[in-house]
């Protein structure tokens, strides 16, 4: 099947969350002809997730605080953060915040910024805090894209990166239109992946449906490396009402949780219960690094007993006196979801964000000529655990870096011949069913509680699934299948490869570190403070401990 249209640009950005938008604007400001692709509408992905009020953004207060922030990221990263990337990251947050203000993006100020609720997740002190609200940020960034004449390609999905020799030179995409679908070839000497994390590998996830792991998959296929895949954030969210709404972690100390037939933690000594819930109020995602991990483990085990999860009841004290951070959340909850503190809410644990991803250097370069990456699709500027408010900062900092670097790299280069994609396209008719099988396997064996037995079972099931997929492959031109089925096939391929890499990493990391909890290896092992990398070799996923640390 041939393309119905061809587009020529200097820089192609894939993904339109905060990182992708920033990268596209930055590339265009460097004078590059730029296009940005969005699987749905512009301004989407986790940056604009509808299950929370907006994004917190944390920055150092001054130069001294910058050094402390760098040290804190490395400390909670437990050896899994790349020091060079962290140094670049912390040194450019303030400049990126000023840049956001320069674009006219309205930022929420904290009136009571010294309240404990404004201390970022896993941090030990208050820092400069700003709130990025979704309507204002999408409006102003879209305006800047129009001013720079950036081509905004909405409802378009990348299915392959195009290569000429060892260099990425564009992408093949499927365009959704009212009258159907079409294949589009986009030729570009520089491509930036900003497609978000890997929440789509799970059935229960606090992400939008366009967060599928496609960027990590495309990077693998093109010769880049992934690392720290085993470090994924798991958080509490609503089962009902308002499914997939994020539970405000600052409420742990004001909450009582109930399972099928008991109040959770009721068997603990009162002093111990208060201590652990107090500690647990300091961060959102699960971690094994702190003693309050047992709060999450009991919640998770109890929530697995029944479909609706566990019930939460808020104490009267917080209803009368709400700290500013909590009030902001519940004001939004009332306005957007019509829920108050008095409503009955059921919760469960969900997959959330990825702390690892594509390996990049300080210029957001992946090591594959012509290919850059930024935002949650990448790893290295965070370690095992990630400070709250730094996901948005990461998107801004490395989005700017990627946009500028890609624009500079493409100068003087011609568009490639892009013969790569003429390998036949194919569909797998049962792709949707197979994808759901993979998601269920990950939900069962890669959430909070992991084990050698569980991951070996997953790898065995994936081997069977691969054989079935091979039998079901049909060349696209020989079927009357729709492009929708082609897209499902690509999502399935991505999920399969990433799940293989994820469980290989889980098996290699025979310890518990950050959000990675091995029930059969519950302690941290000092000799394993080494990142795990995955790459493609002879059509196989290869996963190894990287003894030279960061590459």
N, C-alpha and C positions, 0 to 999 in steps of 0.2 A: 504494500500500500504506500503510495506516494503522498507527500505533503501537499496541502492545498494552498499554503502560503509560506513565505519566507520573510524573516525580519532580520535586519542588520543593525547591531548596536555595538558600542565599545565595551560596555559593562552590563552584564545581566545579573540582577539580584533575584534570588528565589526565596520568597517568603516575605510577608508584609506585617510582621509584628514590629516591636520597637527596634530591634536590631536591623531588620531588613529595611525599614523606612529610613533609619539613620544612615545606613550604608548607601542607599540609593541617592539620598539628598547629598551626601558627602561626595560621592562619585561625580554627580552632576555639577556640583560647585567647583570641581576640579576641571570642568570643561568636557567631560566625557559624555557621549550620547548614551543615555542610560535607560534601561527598561526594568521594571519590577513586576514580578509574577506573583499572583495570589490565587490559591486554590479556590477560595471563595471570593468574597468582596474584599476590597482594600481595607487595611487596618483590622487584622484578624489574628487568630492564634492565641497563645496563652497570655500575651500582653494585653489582650482585650477580652479576657475570659469573663463571661457573664455571671459567674458564681461568686464574685467578690466586688467590692466597691471601686477598686482601682489598684494602683501599684505604689508601694512604698519605695522610696529611693533614699539610700543612705550614702553620706559622703563624709570625709574627714573634716573636722572643724578648722584645723590649721595644719601647718607643716609638722608639728610635733605629733598631732593626732594621726597624720598620714602614716608615720612610722609605726605607731601603735596599731593602726588598722592592718597594715601589712603583716606585722608579727602575729596578730590575732587570726588572720586568715590562714597563715601557715600552721599555727598551733592547732586550730580546730580541724584543719585539713589532714592532720595526722600523717604527714609524709606524702600525701597524694597530690598536693598542689605544686605546680611548677614555679619555683622561686622567681625566675626571670619574668614569667607572665604576670605573677602577682605584683611584682615591683612596677612593671609597666601599667598594670591595671590601677593600682592605688594612686600612682602619680598623675593619672589623667582623669580621675573622676570629677574633680572640681572644674576642670576645663570643659568637660562634657556637660556638666550641670549648667554652666554659664552659657554654653552653646544652645542647650534646650530653651533656656530663658530668652536667648537671642532670637530663636525661632518664634517666640511669642506663645509658647506652650504654658498655660496657666498651671501653677504649682500650688498645692495646698500647704499652708504653713501650720506648724503645730504651735498652738497657743501655750499649751502646758508641756513644752518639749523636754522638761526635766522629769516628767512623770515616768515611773518605771516601765509603763506599758510602751513607751517609745524606745526603750532599749532594744536593739535589733535581736532577732533570734540568734541564740548561742553567743551573744556578745556579753561583755562585762561592764559596759558603760554606755551612756547616751552619746550620740553623735549628731551631726547635722542631718535632719530628717526633712524630706519633702514628699508630698503626695502627688502622684501623677493620675489625674482623673481621666477616664476614658473619652468622654465627649470632647473635651478641650484639646487633648493631645491628638486625637484623630483628625479633628478639624484643622488645626494649625499645620500639622505635618502634611496633610493632603493639599493644603493651600500652597505650601512650599514646593511640593512636587509639581504642581501645575505651573507655578512661576518658572521653574527650571525646565519645563517641557519634558519631564520624565514620562516615558510611555508606561501607563499603568494597565497591565494585562490581567484583568480580573477573570475569575472562573476558568482558570487555565492551570493544568497540572503537568509538571515535568515527569516524564517517564524514563528518560535516559539523558545522560550527558554525552555530548558528541566529542570525539577525540580525533586529532590528526597526529599520528605517531603517539608520543607520550604527552602531548599537550591537549588540555581541554579547550575546545574552541566553540562551545555553544551547547544547545540543548534541544531535545525533541519534546514537544508538549502536545497535550490534547486540549483543545479549546471547546468549552461548552457554549452552545448557542441555542436560541429559542427553537431553531429548526433542526437541532441535533448537535453532532460533534464533528470536529475536523482536526487533522494533524497539522501542526505548525512547527517549522524549523526556525530556530533563533540562532543566528551565527554571531558569536561574540568572542573576542580573544581573552576576555576575563569573565569569570563566573563567580558570584558570591553566594554561598549557601547560608541561609538564615531561616531554616525551616522548623526550629524548635526541637523539643525533646522526644522521648520515646514512650510517652503515656499511652499511645495507641496500641502498645503490646498487651494491654490489660483490658479486661472487661469492665472493671470498676476504676474509673480514672477522673481526675479533676482537670481535664483538658478538653478542648474542643475537638471535634472529629477530624479536623485537618492536621492535627499533631500526630503523625503516623510513623515517624522515624525515617521518612523518605530521604532526607538530606544525609543522614548517616549511611544509609544504604548506597546512595549514589556516590558518596565519597569512597566507600569501600570498593565499589565496582571500578572506580577510576584510579585506584592505587594508593589512596590515603590510608592512614591508620586511625583507629579508634582506641580510646583508653578510658579507664575508670568507669566502665559501663555498669559494674555491679553496685555503684553508689547512686541509688535512686531515692528520691524523697517520697515518703508515705505519710499521708495526713488524714485527719478526721474530716468527714464531710457529711452533709445531710443525705439520708436515704429518702426520707419524706417528712414533712412537705418540702417543696423547693429542692428537688434532688440535685446533688452535685454542688450545692452551695458550701463554701468552705466554712468550717467551724472556726471561730475566733479563739486561738490558743490562749490568749490572755484570760479567757474565762475558765480555765481549768480549776483555778483556786476558788472560783465562785460556783462550781458545778457539782452536782451529785449525779452519778451514773447508775442506771438500773438495767440488769439483764433479764433473762426470762423468768427467773424465780428468786432473784436476790439483788441487793444493792452491791455494786462493785466495791472492792477494797474494804468491805465491812468487817472482814476477818483480820485486817491489819490493826495494830495498835493505833490509837487516835493520833498520837504524836507523829508516828511514822507516816500515816496517811496525809496529814497536813503538810509535813515536810516534803513529801514526794509530789503532791499536787502543786505546792508552791513552786518547787523547782521546775515542774512540767509546764508551768505558766510562762516560762521564759523563752519558749521556742515552739514552732509549729510542727516541723517534720520529726519523725521518729529518729532516735540515735541510740546506739549501744554505748556511747562514750560516757553517759551520765547514769547515775543510779535510778533515775526516774524512768528508765527503759521498762521497768516492770509495770508501770502504769499502762503503757501502750500494749505490752504483751497480754495483759489481762483483758484490756478492751478488745484487742484483736481476737483472742480466743473466744471470748463471750459473743462477739458480734458474728462469728462464724456459725454459731449454734442455730441462728434463725435468720431468715431473709431480711427482716426489717432492721436488724442490727440491735443497738442498745438505745435506751431512752435517756435523755438528759433533762434535768430540772435545775433551773438557776436559783440561787439563793436570794432571799429578799434584800439582803444588804446591798447587792450590786444594782438592784432595781431602783433603789433610793439614791445611791451615790455612784454615778458612772464616771470613771476616768475618761478623758477626752478621746483616747484611741478607741475605747470600747463604745462610747456614745456614737462616734462616727460610723462604726460598723452597724450598730443597731438602728440608727437613723436610716442608713442605706437599706437595711434589711426590711424595714417597714415600708419604705417608699417603693422598692423594686419587687419585693417578694410578699408584701403584706403580712409579715410575721413580726411578732413581738416576743419579749422574754417570757411572756405567760403562755405562749403556745407550746403544745406538745411536739417535740422534735425527736426523730430517731436518727442515729448516727452509725457510721461504719468507717473503716479505714479504706482509703483510696490511693492508687498510684498518682503521683503528682509530677514533680519535675525531675530532670536528669542532672546530676552533678558532673557527669563525664560526657564524652562525646568525641568529636573529631579532634585529633591532635593538631594544634596550630603553633606558630611561633609568634614573636612579638609584633609582627606585621600582619597577623591573621592569615598567613600563608600556610597551606596544607602540606607542602612538599611536592605537590603535583603541579606542574607548570600550568598557569592560567586559572588555578582553582584556589579560592579563598573561602573563609567561613567565619561566622560571628554569631554571638548570642548563645542560646541554650543548646544549639546543635553541637557546640564545641565543649572542650574540657581543658583543665589546666589552671585557669585563674581561680578555680575553687578546688577544694580537695574532697575528702570523704564527707565532711559536713560543710555547709555553706552558710555564711552569715545572711540573716534576713536583710532585704533591701538591696542586695548586691546583684540579683538577677537582672533587674532593670538597669542598674549601673553598668553591668557587663554588656548589655545590649547597646547602650549608648557609646561606651568607650571603644569596644572592638568593632561596633558598627561604623564609627567614624574612621577608625584605623583601616578596616577592610575596604571601605569606599575609596579612601585616598590611595591606598596601596594598589588596588585593582585599576584605578584610573591611570596611575603613573605607569603601571606595568604594560598596559595595552598600547601605549603610544608607539607608533612606528610599526606595529604588527598588523598584518593583514588577516582578514577572516580566513579560517581554514576551509579546506575542501569538504570536511565533515562527511566522509564516507562511512563513518562508524555505524550509524543507525540502520544502514541498508541490510544489516543482518535481519532475517525475517522476524517480524513481530508475531507473538503467539498469545493465545488465551488459554486459561484453565477454567473449564465450565463450572466447576464446583469451588471456585476461588473463595466466594463468600463463606461457604461452610468450613473450608479448611482454615481460613483466617480466624473464624470464631473458635475453632478447636485450639489454635495456637494461643489465642487470648485467654482461654480457659486454663490452659496448662500453666501459663505465666501467673495467672491469678491464684492458682493453687500452690505453685512451687517457687515463686519469685517475689512474693509480697514480703511481709514482715519476717515470716519464719521460713528459713531455707535449710537445706540439708543435702548431703552427698546423695542420699537415696532419692530424694525428690528430683534433683537436677539430672541424675543418670536416667531416671524414668522419662523425663522430658526429652532428653537426647535420643532415647530409644523410640519414643513416639514420633519425634521429628524425622527419624530415619525412615519409618514406615510411611509417613506423610509425603516425604520426598519421592518415594517410589510411586505412590499414587498420583502425585502431581505430574511426574514424568509420563505416566501412562495417559493422563488426561490432557496433555499439551496438544493444542491444535493450531496450526498456522492461521493467522488472522484472515488472510486472503482466501482461505479455503472454507470459511464458515460464514454464517449469516449473523454472527455474534455482534453485539453492539460495542461501541467504544467504552461504555460503562463497564462491560466485562473485562476489557483490556485494563482499565484503571484498577479494578479489583485484583486483577492478576499481578500488577506491579506492587500494590499494597501487600499482597500475599508474599511475593518474593522478598520484599523488604522485611516483613515480619519474621519470615523464616530465617534469613541470614542473621538478623539482629538477635533473635532468640537463641540461635546457636552460639553466637559470640557471648551473649549474656550468661548462659548457663555454663559455658566453658570457663568463664571468669569466676562464676560462683564456685565451681569445683576447685579451681586453682587457689582461691583465697580461703584457705583452711583456717579461718579465724573469724572473729567478729570485730568490725571496725566501722565507725560512722553508722550509716543506715543499713549496712550489710550485716545481717545477723544469721549466723550459722548455728542452728539449734544443737548440732553435734560438735561444734567447735565454738563455744560461747565466749571464750576469752580472746583478747587481742594478743597477737604474737609479734614481739619486737622485730624479729628477723623478716617479717613480711611487710615492712613499710616500704614496699616497692610497687610501683604501678603495674597494672596488667594491660597489655596492648593486644589488639586484634587487627588482622589485615587479611587480604585475599591473596592466596598463592596457589597457582595451578587449579583454579576454580574451587578451592576449598577455603573455609574460614580457619585461620591459624591464630591461636591465642597463647601468649607467653608472658611470664613475668619478665619485665625489662630490667635486667641487672644494671644497666648503665643509667638507670633512673629515667631521665626525660630526653626524648629524641625529637 
